[in-house]
Amino acid sequence: MFITFYPTWIGEYGSDAVPISRQLWLRKMKAIVAARLGGPEVLELREVEDPVGGAGEVVIDVVRAGVNFADLLSLRGRYAAAPPPPFTPGLEVSGVEGGSGRPVIALLTTGGFAAKVVADSRFVFDATELDLELAGGWPLVTVTAFFGLSEMARLRPGETVLVTAAAGGLGSTSVQVAKALGAGHVVGMASTPEKREFALRQGADEAIGYDDPVPPVDIVMDGVGGKVFQSALSSVRPLGRMVLFGASSGQVPEIPSFDALRRRNIGILPFSLGMLRASDAVRTADLATQALNLLRSGRVAPPIGRTFPLAEAAQALEMLGSRQTVGKLLLAP
Ligand SMILES: NC(=O)c1ccc[n+]([C@@H]2O[C@H](COP(=O)([O-])OP(=O)(O)OC[C@H]3O[C@@H](n4cnc5c(N)ncnc54)[C@H](OP(=O)(O)O)[C@@H]3O)[C@@H](O)[C@H]2O)c1
């Protein structure tokens, strides 16, 4: 929208008043706003002013915004990196860079659930070879899975990897990234037969339920916590590593004592992409570029479970939080 101000007298020069006609462009866009803390019901679709980029930032016309469990946590006030309300959630997008028209994907600190977003240029990556209608849900999970497997667990070719919630966004991507990095055997854990079937389709060699016996593994990728964490922990071989991403079950992992871990020779490695970015943006962006090459080579393509219109962001988050989804969810502005 633009607003026109017809001849406006804004000053006098000498004895003559000077009429000046100005147009003020106040462009507006649609965005999802968390008006207060709570569940998905606090989200509102609003018209807000277009964001304006500063130094070192780019404005992106969003094609797709990825939905993540962290968005739910940010609504609840339980995601450390989220701003206080009112704010627009959303940690990743695909889209077109303003000015250049270049196709890009971006990792954000907030603001993705909108028609436009401002991004730190260090976390905007070329997406020329990618399908923008899918890639909005790719960067966050691909980068997280890569950091977990390659940097934290230091996966070596042939090792066995156990992935919990293996049909979910991070889980299904971890299965793909583990195979791409040379894992010998990948075991996917998930709650239902349909989800286990989904994990197998992402490349898992074996899929088990949470109550099934767990085979011995070298590496665990866990974002569920609670009892699932305990069961996965019991399966780790000596010299094994367990990367902890979060607690979608609502129960944070109860990490055993120094002595208990030392007896078993197991490494427990909590990881947060947001905190790593906050503490060392340059290194995070550099390694993210390596991770995203897995997308460009076609070796990793996180599955998209469903795309919702932007206005249905609350429904998407409701389904994510109640275990009704597989793969990644997207919003289309
Ligand atoms: N640290 C990081 O940098 C980072 C980055 C990305 C994600 N994460 C974390 O990784 C986890 C997965 O995130 P995501 O966005 O990819 O979500 P997601 O895995 O697509 O969805 C969550 C999954 O968790 C499982 N789950 C188990 N108990 C649950 C419960 N009580 N309520 C809801 N879900 C439950 C469900 O799979 P089943 O039905 O198969 O159990 C569900 O589908 C989250 O903990 C998230 O915070 C962390």
The ligand as an SDF file (V2000), in Angstrom:
LIG
                    3D

 48 52  0  0  0  0  0  0  0  0999 V2000
   19.7320  -27.9830   19.3360 N   0  0  0  0  0  0  0  0  0  0  0  0
   19.4640  -27.5790   18.0960 C   0  0  0  0  0  0  0  0  0  0  0  0
   20.2260  -26.8060   17.4990 O   0  0  0  0  0  0  0  0  0  0  0  0
   18.2250  -28.0900   17.4500 C   0  0  0  0  0  0  0  0  0  0  0  0
   17.9560  -27.8530   16.0920 C   0  0  0  0  0  0  0  0  0  0  0  0
   16.8180  -28.4390   15.5260 C   0  0  0  0  0  0  0  0  0  0  0  0
   15.9690  -29.2090   16.3340 C   0  0  0  0  0  0  0  0  0  0  0  0
   16.2450  -29.3690   17.6450 N   0  0  0  0  0  0  0  0  0  0  0  0
   15.4120  -30.2080   18.5170 C   0  0  0  0  0  0  0  0  0  0  0  0
   15.2260  -31.4500   17.8680 O   0  0  0  0  0  0  0  0  0  0  0  0
   13.9550  -31.9710   18.2060 C   0  0  0  0  0  0  0  0  0  0  0  0
   13.1680  -32.2270   16.9310 C   0  0  0  0  0  0  0  0  0  0  0  0
   12.7990  -30.9950   16.3210 O   0  0  0  0  0  0  0  0  0  0  0  0
   11.9410  -30.9770   14.9760 P   0  0  0  0  0  0  0  0  0  0  0  0
   11.6070  -29.5460   14.6990 O   0  0  0  0  0  0  0  0  0  0  0  0
   12.6490  -31.7610   13.9330 O   0  0  0  0  0  0  0  0  0  0  0  0
   10.5940  -31.7240   15.4130 O   0  0  0  0  0  0  0  0  0  0  0  0
   10.0550  -33.1610   14.9480 P   0  0  0  0  0  0  0  0  0  0  0  0
   11.0790  -34.1870   15.2660 O   0  0  0  0  0  0  0  0  0  0  0  0
    9.5830  -33.0680   13.5450 O   0  0  0  0  0  0  0  0  0  0  0  0
    8.7860  -33.3400   15.8820 O   0  0  0  0  0  0  0  0  0  0  0  0
    8.9400  -33.7620   17.1970 C   0  0  0  0  0  0  0  0  0  0  0  0
    8.8980  -35.3040   17.3000 C   0  0  0  0  0  0  0  0  0  0  0  0
    9.2840  -35.6350   18.6220 O   0  0  0  0  0  0  0  0  0  0  0  0
    8.6810  -36.8730   18.9720 C   0  0  0  0  0  0  0  0  0  0  0  0
    8.0660  -36.7870   20.2990 N   0  0  0  0  0  0  0  0  0  0  0  0
    8.2850  -37.6540   21.2990 C   0  0  0  0  0  0  0  0  0  0  0  0
    7.5520  -37.3380   22.3690 N   0  0  0  0  0  0  0  0  0  0  0  0
    6.8460  -36.2280   22.0490 C   0  0  0  0  0  0  0  0  0  0  0  0
    5.9040  -35.4410   22.7410 C   0  0  0  0  0  0  0  0  0  0  0  0
    5.5340  -35.7300   24.0110 N   0  0  0  0  0  0  0  0  0  0  0  0
    5.3530  -34.3840   22.1140 N   0  0  0  0  0  0  0  0  0  0  0  0
    5.7170  -34.0620   20.8570 C   0  0  0  0  0  0  0  0  0  0  0  0
    6.6280  -34.7810   20.1390 N   0  0  0  0  0  0  0  0  0  0  0  0
    7.1780  -35.8720   20.7320 C   0  0  0  0  0  0  0  0  0  0  0  0
    7.6090  -37.1670   17.9150 C   0  0  0  0  0  0  0  0  0  0  0  0
    8.0730  -38.2440   17.0830 O   0  0  0  0  0  0  0  0  0  0  0  0
    7.6360  -39.7500   17.5180 P   0  0  0  0  0  0  0  0  0  0  0  0
    6.1150  -39.7380   17.4860 O   0  0  0  0  0  0  0  0  0  0  0  0
    8.2410  -40.6370   16.5300 O   0  0  0  0  0  0  0  0  0  0  0  0
    8.1640  -39.9390   18.9020 O   0  0  0  0  0  0  0  0  0  0  0  0
    7.5060  -35.8740   17.1330 C   0  0  0  0  0  0  0  0  0  0  0  0
    7.1320  -36.0880   15.8010 O   0  0  0  0  0  0  0  0  0  0  0  0
   13.3110  -30.9610   19.1540 C   0  0  0  0  0  0  0  0  0  0  0  0
   13.6170  -31.3110   20.4790 O   0  0  0  0  0  0  0  0  0  0  0  0
   14.0200  -29.6600   18.7910 C   0  0  0  0  0  0  0  0  0  0  0  0
   13.9800  -28.7200   19.8260 O   0  0  0  0  0  0  0  0  0  0  0  0
   17.3480  -28.8150   18.2100 C   0  0  0  0  0  0  0  0  0  0  0  0
  1  2  1  0
  2  3  2  0
  2  4  1  0
  4  5  1  0
  4 48  2  0
  5  6  2  0
  6  7  1  0
  7  8  2  0
  8  9  1  0
  8 48  1  0
  9 10  1  0
  9 46  1  0
 10 11  1  0
 11 12  1  0
 11 44  1  0
 12 13  1  0
 13 14  1  0
 14 15  2  0
 14 16  1  0
 14 17  1  0
 17 18  1  0
 18 19  2  0
 18 20  1  0
 18 21  1  0
 21 22  1  0
 22 23  1  0
 23 24  1  0
 23 42  1  0
 24 25  1  0
 25 26  1  0
 25 36  1  0
 26 27  1  0
 26 35  1  0
 27 28  2  0
 28 29  1  0
 29 30  1  0
 29 35  2  0
 30 31  1  0
 30 32  2  0
 32 33  1  0
 33 34  2  0
 34 35  1  0
 36 37  1  0
 36 42  1  0
 37 38  1  0
 38 39  2  0
 38 40  1  0
 38 41  1  0
 42 43  1  0
 44 45  1  0
 44 46  1  0
 46 47  1  0
M  CHG  2   8   1  16  -1
M  END
$$$$
